[in-house]
Amino acid sequence: MFTIQEIQNAHAKVKSGADFPGYIKDLKGLGVLRYETYVSDGHTKYYGENGRTVISEEKYDFLEVKRVSSLEEFRRGLKEHQEGKSDYMGFCRMCAGSGVEKWVVSMGEMKCVYFDVDGEVMVEERIPD
């Protein structure tokens, strides 16, 4: 089964949103079924088979997530990130400013869903293979 160190090694290859599909492929290879990343501090919960769960430490200092989300601002920032125009930290700051509380990635469905602080879906997208 996967470890936080193996996940961190895979994540170290990610320089921009353009690298995301390769990261997902690496995580699938490790046995990760899904994960949830929290924008406020970057900690992530990873889920695998047989109830396996590991939780990473916080990745950065606290970011306050806006209570009122801005879907238009988030979609614009997400598109730019996917085009490689921002790094991970820039993406997380943009998410916080747009009201994104977390994102959930499902390897089986190959989708990523972004949620606001009220648990409402802001954007759901398919992850390219």
Backbone as JSON Lines, residues from 0, in Angstrom:
{"i":0,"aa":"M","n":[0.83,-1.19,0.0],"ca":[0.0,0.0,0.0],"c":[0.87,1.25,0.0]}
{"i":1,"aa":"F","n":[0.27,2.36,-0.31],"ca":[0.97,3.62,-0.48],"c":[1.34,4.26,0.85]}
{"i":2,"aa":"T","n":[2.36,5.11,0.78],"ca":[2.79,5.88,1.95],"c":[2.77,7.36,1.58]}
{"i":3,"aa":"I","n":[2.82,8.21,2.6],"ca":[2.89,9.65,2.36],"c":[4.15,9.99,1.57]}
{"i":4,"aa":"Q","n":[5.26,9.33,1.86],"ca":[6.51,9.61,1.16],"c":[6.37,9.31,-0.34]}
{"i":5,"aa":"E","n":[5.75,8.2,-0.69],"ca":[5.55,7.86,-2.1],"c":[4.67,8.91,-2.79]}
{"i":6,"aa":"I","n":[3.64,9.35,-2.09],"ca":[2.74,10.38,-2.63],"c":[3.5,11.69,-2.81]}
{"i":7,"aa":"Q","n":[4.31,12.06,-1.82],"ca":[5.1,13.29,-1.91],"c":[6.08,13.23,-3.08]}
{"i":8,"aa":"N","n":[6.67,12.06,-3.31],"ca":[7.59,11.9,-4.45],"c":[6.86,12.12,-5.76]}
{"i":9,"aa":"A","n":[5.64,11.61,-5.88],"ca":[4.84,11.81,-7.09],"c":[4.47,13.29,-7.24]}
{"i":10,"aa":"H","n":[4.1,13.92,-6.14],"ca":[3.68,15.32,-6.18],"c":[4.85,16.26,-6.52]}
{"i":11,"aa":"A","n":[6.05,15.86,-6.16],"ca":[7.23,16.69,-6.44],"c":[7.45,16.9,-7.93]}
{"i":12,"aa":"K","n":[6.88,16.05,-8.76],"ca":[7.01,16.18,-10.21],"c":[6.06,17.23,-10.79]}
{"i":13,"aa":"V","n":[5.07,17.65,-10.0],"ca":[4.05,18.58,-10.48],"c":[4.55,20.01,-10.37]}
{"i":14,"aa":"K","n":[4.66,20.67,-11.51],"ca":[5.09,22.07,-11.53],"c":[3.94,23.01,-11.84]}
{"i":15,"aa":"S","n":[2.92,22.51,-12.56],"ca":[1.75,23.32,-12.89],"c":[0.57,22.39,-13.14]}
{"i":16,"aa":"G","n":[-0.57,22.98,-13.41],"ca":[-1.77,22.19,-13.67],"c":[-1.63,21.28,-14.87]}
{"i":17,"aa":"A","n":[-0.72,21.61,-15.76],"ca":[-0.5,20.78,-16.95],"c":[0.06,19.41,-16.57]}
{"i":18,"aa":"D","n":[0.68,19.31,-15.4],"ca":[1.27,18.05,-14.94],"c":[0.28,17.17,-14.17]}
{"i":19,"aa":"F","n":[-0.92,17.67,-13.93],"ca":[-1.9,16.99,-13.09],"c":[-2.26,15.59,-13.59]}
{"i":20,"aa":"P","n":[-2.55,15.38,-14.87],"ca":[-2.9,14.03,-15.33],"c":[-1.81,13.0,-15.04]}
{"i":21,"aa":"G","n":[-0.55,13.37,-15.18],"ca":[0.55,12.45,-14.88],"c":[0.6,12.12,-13.39]}
{"i":22,"aa":"Y","n":[0.32,13.1,-12.56],"ca":[0.28,12.91,-11.11],"c":[-0.81,11.9,-10.74]}
{"i":23,"aa":"I","n":[-1.97,12.05,-11.35],"ca":[-3.08,11.13,-11.08],"c":[-2.7,9.71,-11.5]}
{"i":24,"aa":"K","n":[-2.05,9.59,-12.64],"ca":[-1.6,8.27,-13.1],"c":[-0.64,7.65,-12.08]}
{"i":25,"aa":"D","n":[0.28,8.45,-11.56],"ca":[1.22,7.96,-10.55],"c":[0.49,7.51,-9.28]}
{"i":26,"aa":"L","n":[-0.48,8.3,-8.83],"ca":[-1.23,7.92,-7.63],"c":[-2.03,6.65,-7.84]}
{"i":27,"aa":"K","n":[-2.64,6.51,-9.0],"ca":[-3.37,5.27,-9.3],"c":[-2.43,4.08,-9.21]}
{"i":28,"aa":"G","n":[-1.22,4.24,-9.73],"ca":[-0.23,3.18,-9.69],"c":[0.16,2.8,-8.27]}
{"i":29,"aa":"L","n":[0.07,3.74,-7.35],"ca":[0.37,3.48,-5.94],"c":[-0.78,2.79,-5.2]}
{"i":30,"aa":"G","n":[-1.98,2.84,-5.8],"ca":[-3.15,2.24,-5.15],"c":[-4.09,3.24,-4.5]}
{"i":31,"aa":"V","n":[-3.89,4.53,-4.76],"ca":[-4.8,5.55,-4.22],"c":[-6.09,5.5,-5.04]}
{"i":32,"aa":"L","n":[-7.23,5.41,-4.34],"ca":[-8.54,5.37,-5.0],"c":[-9.16,6.75,-5.13]}
{"i":33,"aa":"R","n":[-8.95,7.57,-4.12],"ca":[-9.45,8.95,-4.14],"c":[-8.71,9.74,-3.08]}
{"i":34,"aa":"Y","n":[-8.81,11.08,-3.2],"ca":[-8.24,11.93,-2.17],"c":[-8.99,13.23,-2.08]}
{"i":35,"aa":"E","n":[-8.86,13.88,-0.92],"ca":[-9.49,15.17,-0.64],"c":[-8.4,16.13,-0.18]}
{"i":36,"aa":"T","n":[-8.29,17.26,-0.87],"ca":[-7.31,18.29,-0.49],"c":[-8.05,19.51,0.04]}
{"i":37,"aa":"Y","n":[-7.61,20.0,1.2],"ca":[-8.23,21.13,1.86],"c":[-7.39,22.38,1.61]}
{"i":38,"aa":"V","n":[-8.02,23.39,1.04],"ca":[-7.33,24.61,0.6],"c":[-6.76,25.41,1.77]}
{"i":39,"aa":"S","n":[-7.39,25.38,2.92],"ca":[-6.97,26.23,4.04],"c":[-5.52,26.0,4.46]}
{"i":40,"aa":"D","n":[-5.04,24.75,4.37],"ca":[-3.66,24.48,4.77],"c":[-2.96,23.43,3.9]}
{"i":41,"aa":"G","n":[-3.67,22.93,2.9],"ca":[-3.06,21.98,1.96],"c":[-2.99,20.55,2.42]}
{"i":42,"aa":"H","n":[-3.53,20.22,3.61],"ca":[-3.46,18.82,4.02],"c":[-4.41,18.0,3.14]}
{"i":43,"aa":"T","n":[-4.05,16.74,2.96],"ca":[-4.82,15.88,2.07],"c":[-5.05,14.53,2.73]}
{"i":44,"aa":"K","n":[-6.26,14.0,2.53],"ca":[-6.61,12.66,2.98],"c":[-6.64,11.75,1.75]}
{"i":45,"aa":"Y","n":[-5.87,10.68,1.81],"ca":[-5.78,9.71,0.71],"c":[-6.45,8.42,1.13]}
{"i":46,"aa":"Y","n":[-7.25,7.86,0.23],"ca":[-8.0,6.65,0.51],"c":[-7.6,5.55,-0.46]}
{"i":47,"aa":"G","n":[-7.43,4.34,0.07],"ca":[-7.09,3.19,-0.75],"c":[-8.01,2.01,-0.44]}
{"i":48,"aa":"E","n":[-7.62,0.85,-0.91],"ca":[-8.41,-0.36,-0.69],"c":[-8.41,-0.76,0.77]}
{"i":49,"aa":"N","n":[-9.43,-1.53,1.15],"ca":[-9.56,-2.08,2.5],"c":[-9.56,-1.01,3.58]}
{"i":50,"aa":"G","n":[-10.12,0.15,3.26],"ca":[-10.23,1.22,4.24],"c":[-8.92,1.94,4.56]}
{"i":51,"aa":"R","n":[-7.91,1.71,3.77],"ca":[-6.6,2.35,3.99],"c":[-6.74,3.86,3.83]}
{"i":52,"aa":"T","n":[-6.29,4.61,4.83],"ca":[-6.32,6.08,4.78],"c":[-5.02,6.62,5.35]}
{"i":53,"aa":"V","n":[-4.43,7.56,4.65],"ca":[-3.29,8.3,5.19],"c":[-3.59,9.79,5.01]}
{"i":54,"aa":"I","n":[-3.08,10.58,5.94],"ca":[-3.33,12.02,5.92],"c":[-1.99,12.74,5.95]}
{"i":55,"aa":"S","n":[-1.82,13.65,5.01],"ca":[-0.58,14.43,4.96],"c":[-0.63,15.55,5.99]}
{"i":56,"aa":"E","n":[0.53,16.09,6.28],"ca":[0.61,17.27,7.14],"c":[0.2,18.5,6.31]}
{"i":57,"aa":"E","n":[0.04,19.61,7.01],"ca":[-0.24,20.87,6.32],"c":[0.93,21.18,5.39]}
{"i":58,"aa":"K","n":[0.62,21.74,4.22],"ca":[1.68,22.05,3.25],"c":[2.15,23.49,3.3]}
{"i":59,"aa":"Y","n":[1.32,24.37,3.88],"ca":[1.64,25.79,3.9],"c":[0.89,26.48,5.02]}
{"i":60,"aa":"D","n":[1.23,27.74,5.26],"ca":[0.55,28.52,6.28],"c":[-0.92,28.69,5.9]}
{"i":61,"aa":"F","n":[-1.73,28.9,6.92],"ca":[-3.18,28.99,6.78],"c":[-3.6,30.03,5.74]}
{"i":62,"aa":"L","n":[-4.52,29.62,4.87],"ca":[-5.17,30.52,3.91],"c":[-6.64,30.61,4.3]}
{"i":63,"aa":"E","n":[-7.12,31.82,4.41],"ca":[-8.53,31.98,4.72],"c":[-9.35,31.81,3.44]}
{"i":64,"aa":"V","n":[-10.3,30.89,3.47],"ca":[-11.17,30.63,2.33],"c":[-12.38,31.55,2.43]}
{"i":65,"aa":"K","n":[-12.63,32.29,1.36],"ca":[-13.77,33.21,1.35],"c":[-15.07,32.44,1.54]}
{"i":66,"aa":"R","n":[-15.96,33.01,2.35],"ca":[-17.27,32.38,2.61],"c":[-18.18,32.48,1.39]}
{"i":67,"aa":"V","n":[-18.02,33.54,0.62],"ca":[-18.85,33.72,-0.58],"c":[-17.99,33.35,-1.78]}
{"i":68,"aa":"S","n":[-18.43,32.34,-2.5],"ca":[-17.63,31.86,-3.63],"c":[-17.89,32.67,-4.9]}
{"i":69,"aa":"S","n":[-16.9,32.65,-5.77],"ca":[-16.99,33.32,-7.07],"c":[-16.68,32.28,-8.15]}
{"i":70,"aa":"L","n":[-17.72,31.72,-8.71],"ca":[-17.56,30.67,-9.7],"c":[-16.82,31.16,-10.94]}
{"i":71,"aa":"E","n":[-17.15,32.35,-11.39],"ca":[-16.5,32.9,-12.58],"c":[-15.0,33.1,-12.36]}
{"i":72,"aa":"E","n":[-14.63,33.66,-11.22],"ca":[-13.22,33.87,-10.88],"c":[-12.49,32.52,-10.79]}
{"i":73,"aa":"F","n":[-13.14,31.54,-10.16],"ca":[-12.52,30.23,-10.02],"c":[-12.31,29.56,-11.38]}
{"i":74,"aa":"R","n":[-13.33,29.58,-12.22],"ca":[-13.19,28.95,-13.55],"c":[-12.05,29.57,-14.35]}
{"i":75,"aa":"R","n":[-11.93,30.89,-14.27],"ca":[-10.85,31.58,-14.98],"c":[-9.49,31.14,-14.43]}
{"i":76,"aa":"G","n":[-9.35,31.12,-13.11],"ca":[-8.09,30.72,-12.48],"c":[-7.76,29.26,-12.73]}
{"i":77,"aa":"L","n":[-8.76,28.4,-12.73],"ca":[-8.56,26.98,-13.0],"c":[-8.05,26.78,-14.42]}
{"i":78,"aa":"K","n":[-8.66,27.47,-15.36],"ca":[-8.23,27.36,-16.77],"c":[-6.77,27.8,-16.91]}
{"i":79,"aa":"E","n":[-6.42,28.91,-16.29],"ca":[-5.04,29.4,-16.36],"c":[-4.07,28.4,-15.74]}
{"i":80,"aa":"H","n":[-4.47,27.81,-14.62],"ca":[-3.61,26.83,-13.96],"c":[-3.41,25.59,-14.84]}
{"i":81,"aa":"Q","n":[-4.47,25.15,-15.47],"ca":[-4.39,23.98,-16.34],"c":[-3.54,24.26,-17.58]}
{"i":82,"aa":"E","n":[-3.43,25.51,-17.93],"ca":[-2.58,25.91,-19.06],"c":[-1.12,26.1,-18.63]}
{"i":83,"aa":"G","n":[-0.84,25.87,-17.35],"ca":[0.53,25.99,-16.85],"c":[0.93,27.4,-16.47]}
{"i":84,"aa":"K","n":[-0.04,28.3,-16.27],"ca":[0.26,29.7,-15.98],"c":[0.4,30.01,-14.49]}
{"i":85,"aa":"S","n":[0.24,29.0,-13.63],"ca":[0.42,29.21,-12.2],"c":[1.01,27.96,-11.58]}
{"i":86,"aa":"D","n":[1.69,28.16,-10.45],"ca":[2.22,27.02,-9.72],"c":[1.17,26.56,-8.69]}
{"i":87,"aa":"Y","n":[1.51,25.51,-7.95],"ca":[0.56,24.94,-6.99],"c":[0.13,25.95,-5.93]}
{"i":88,"aa":"M","n":[1.08,26.68,-5.37],"ca":[0.75,27.64,-4.32],"c":[-0.12,28.77,-4.86]}
{"i":89,"aa":"G","n":[0.18,29.23,-6.06],"ca":[-0.65,30.24,-6.69],"c":[-2.07,29.74,-6.91]}
{"i":90,"aa":"F","n":[-2.18,28.48,-7.31],"ca":[-3.5,27.87,-7.51],"c":[-4.26,27.82,-6.18]}
{"i":91,"aa":"C","n":[-3.58,27.42,-5.11],"ca":[-4.25,27.33,-3.8],"c":[-4.71,28.69,-3.32]}
{"i":92,"aa":"R","n":[-3.89,29.73,-3.52],"ca":[-4.3,31.09,-3.15],"c":[-5.53,31.53,-3.94]}
{"i":93,"aa":"M","n":[-5.51,31.22,-5.24],"ca":[-6.66,31.57,-6.08],"c":[-7.91,30.82,-5.61]}
{"i":94,"aa":"C","n":[-7.77,29.54,-5.26],"ca":[-8.91,28.77,-4.76],"c":[-9.49,29.42,-3.5]}
{"i":95,"aa":"A","n":[-8.62,29.77,-2.55],"ca":[-9.08,30.39,-1.3],"c":[-9.82,31.7,-1.59]}
{"i":96,"aa":"G","n":[-9.27,32.49,-2.49],"ca":[-9.89,33.77,-2.84],"c":[-11.19,33.63,-3.6]}
{"i":97,"aa":"S","n":[-11.37,32.47,-4.24],"ca":[-12.59,32.2,-5.0],"c":[-13.63,31.44,-4.18]}
{"i":98,"aa":"G","n":[-13.27,31.07,-2.95],"ca":[-14.23,30.37,-2.1],"c":[-14.22,28.86,-2.22]}
{"i":99,"aa":"V","n":[-13.15,28.28,-2.73],"ca":[-13.05,26.82,-2.82],"c":[-12.5,26.29,-1.51]}
{"i":100,"aa":"E","n":[-13.27,25.43,-0.83],"ca":[-12.82,24.85,0.44],"c":[-11.93,23.63,0.21]}
{"i":101,"aa":"K","n":[-12.32,22.79,-0.76],"ca":[-11.56,21.57,-1.01],"c":[-11.86,21.06,-2.41]}
{"i":102,"aa":"W","n":[-10.99,20.14,-2.84],"ca":[-11.3,19.39,-4.05],"c":[-11.15,17.91,-3.75]}
{"i":103,"aa":"V","n":[-11.96,17.12,-4.42],"ca":[-11.98,15.67,-4.25],"c":[-11.71,15.04,-5.6]}
{"i":104,"aa":"V","n":[-10.72,14.15,-5.64],"ca":[-10.35,13.47,-6.87],"c":[-10.68,12.0,-6.72]}
{"i":105,"aa":"S","n":[-11.42,11.47,-7.69],"ca":[-11.77,10.05,-7.74],"c":[-11.02,9.41,-8.9]}
{"i":106,"aa":"M","n":[-10.15,8.46,-8.59],"ca":[-9.37,7.8,-9.63],"c":[-10.25,6.89,-10.49]}
{"i":107,"aa":"G","n":[-11.21,6.21,-9.88],"ca":[-12.09,5.3,-10.62],"c":[-12.92,6.03,-11.65]}
{"i":108,"aa":"E","n":[-13.44,7.18,-11.27],"ca":[-14.28,7.97,-12.17],"c":[-13.46,8.96,-13.0]}
{"i":109,"aa":"M","n":[-12.18,9.11,-12.63],"ca":[-11.3,10.07,-13.3],"c":[-11.95,11.45,-13.36]}
{"i":110,"aa":"K","n":[-12.36,11.93,-12.16],"ca":[-12.93,13.26,-12.09],"c":[-12.44,13.98,-10.86]}
{"i":111,"aa":"C","n":[-12.49,15.3,-10.95],"ca":[-12.11,16.18,-9.85],"c":[-13.29,17.11,-9.6]}
{"i":112,"aa":"V","n":[-13.72,17.19,-8.34],"ca":[-14.86,18.02,-7.97],"c":[-14.39,19.05,-6.93]}
{"i":113,"aa":"Y","n":[-14.7,20.31,-7.18],"ca":[-14.34,21.42,-6.3],"c":[-15.58,21.85,-5.53]}
{"i":114,"aa":"F","n":[-15.43,22.02,-4.2],"ca":[-16.54,22.35,-3.32],"c":[-16.3,23.68,-2.63]}
{"i":115,"aa":"D","n":[-17.4,24.42,-2.37],"ca":[-17.3,25.65,-1.6],"c":[-17.46,25.32,-0.11]}
{"i":116,"aa":"V","n":[-17.42,26.33,0.75],"ca":[-17.46,26.11,2.19],"c":[-18.79,25.55,2.68]}
{"i":117,"aa":"D","n":[-19.83,25.65,1.87],"ca":[-21.13,25.08,2.23],"c":[-21.3,23.66,1.71]}
{"i":118,"aa":"G","n":[-20.25,23.12,1.09],"ca":[-20.32,21.76,0.56],"c":[-21.0,21.65,-0.79]}
{"i":119,"aa":"E","n":[-21.23,22.8,-1.42],"ca":[-21.86,22.81,-2.74],"c":[-20.81,22.62,-3.82]}
{"i":120,"aa":"V","n":[-21.15,21.87,-4.85],"ca":[-20.25,21.66,-5.97],"c":[-20.12,22.95,-6.76]}
{"i":121,"aa":"M","n":[-18.88,23.37,-6.97],"ca":[-18.62,24.54,-7.8],"c":[-18.3,24.12,-9.23]}
{"i":122,"aa":"V","n":[-17.4,23.18,-9.36],"ca":[-17.0,22.68,-10.69],"c":[-16.72,21.19,-10.56]}
{"i":123,"aa":"E","n":[-17.17,20.46,-11.55],"ca":[-16.86,19.03,-11.65],"c":[-16.27,18.82,-13.04]}
{"i":124,"aa":"E","n":[-15.11,18.18,-13.11],"ca":[-14.48,17.99,-14.41],"c":[-13.84,16.63,-14.54]}
{"i":125,"aa":"R","n":[-13.77,16.18,-15.75],"ca":[-13.11,14.92,-16.05],"c":[-11.61,15.16,-16.15]}
{"i":126,"aa":"I","n":[-10.83,14.22,-15.63],"ca":[-9.38,14.3,-15.7],"c":[-8.94,13.56,-16.96]}
{"i":127,"aa":"P","n":[-8.19,14.22,-17.83],"ca":[-7.74,13.54,-19.05],"c":[-6.81,12.37,-18.72]}
{"i":128,"aa":"D","n":[-6.94,11.31,-19.5],"ca":[-6.08,10.13,-19.31],"c":[-4.68,10.39,-19.81]}
